[in-house]
Amino acid sequence: MPKIKTNRSAAKRFKRTASGKFAYEKAYGSHILTTKSRKRKRSLRKKHMIHKSNLRELRLLLPNS
């Protein structure tokens, strides 16, 4: 049987937490920061969790994590 391959682009974007959830970083937080509000920049710094409706698809992309 061939091995199941991990989707490398998904592996670089999502990390599994200790509780089994997937964390990711939001986009648009690295440049043109002068036009963004302080509140928006602060929320972009945080890690965000994948919604449970997308969890099944992500588990298929990352079978070994």
N, C-alpha and C positions, 0 to 999 in steps of 0.2 A: 504494500500500500504506500502511495506517496504521502509525504508529510503535508500537513495543513500549513499554508503560508500565512504569515501576518501581513496585513496591508501596511506598508511602511509609512505612507503619508498619514494614516490615522494614528500610528504608533508615536509619531512625532508630535501630534496635536493633542492627544488625550493621555492622561495618566490615571491609573487606577488608585483609589484611596484605600486605606486600611479596612474600611467598612464595605468595600466592594463597589462603590460608586465610581463614576468617571468624572474627573475634573478637567477643565480646559480654560484657556485664557480668551477673553473677548478680543475682537479685532478693533482697529482704529485707535489704539492707545499709544502709538509710538511717534507720531509726527503731526504737525500742524496743531499743536496743543494750545496755542494762544487763542484760538477761536472756540475751544471747548470750555464749558463751565467747570468750576472747581469740583462740584458734585459729580459731574460726569467723568472727569479724570480719576477721581477717587474710586468710583465704582468699576472703572476699567482695570484698576490695579488688582482687584480681587479675583480669586479663582471662582469659577462658576461650575455648577454641576449639571450633568446631562439629565434631561427630563426622562421619566420612565417610559414614555412612548417611543423614544429613540434608542432605548437600551438594547433591544433585541438585535437591531441592525448593527450596532456597535460591537456587540459580542461576536457577531459573524466576522467583522473586520479584524478583531483582535482576539483570536481564539486562544492564544497562549499567554495572555496577561491576566 
